[in-house]
Amino acid sequence: MNYADIKQYDIANGPGVRVSLFVSGCTHHCKNCFNKEAWDFSYGKPFTTETQEELLSYLDKPYVRGLTLLGGEPFERENQEALLPFLRRVKERLPDKDVWAFSGYDFEKDITGYMYREWGPTKELLSMIDVLVDGEFIEEQKSLNLRFKGSANQRTILVQESLAAGKLVLYDLTVE
């Protein structure tokens, strides 16, 4: 897997100070995507062990609340395969850090639908994600008034609570 960018101090993609990893590769190709160059799976730099150690060192600060995965598309099959071992390391070393992910895939239809059943890494990967913002960016529903998302169709989902309840549980952004 390649990655397009790393933001060591990010306050735009989840609550608190976060470390954000922008993976490369996305098949959604949303109209007016903010990160079009990251559609290409070959874009950016290789996601090496050294890169992972760098991210872990950024995360290992008391003022950093957690990790955010976005892209590109973290839930593309090949990206899941590369992210899973990394998330295992994050959870092992820094279990108190939360993990957010942004995906153009739909939580019920795609991620807990066919991916959960058919793609090896999805189930375990999902078990390590606290919050998921799902849904493709839709230009016609774009709003700058939305917190942590770009278009009104996107949802902010509490992943573990949703999996436990067997139904969608949304994150209450008014509490943060």
Secondary structure, 3 states (H helix, E strand, C coil): CEEEEEEEEECCCCCCEEEEEEECCCCCCCCCCCCHHHHCCCCCEECCHHHHHHHHHHHCCCCEEEEEEEECCCCCHHHHHHHHHHHHHHHHHCCCCEEEEECCCCHHHHHHHHHHHHCCCHHHHHCCCCEEEECCCCHHHECCCCCCCCECCCEEEEHHHHHHHCCCCECCCCCC
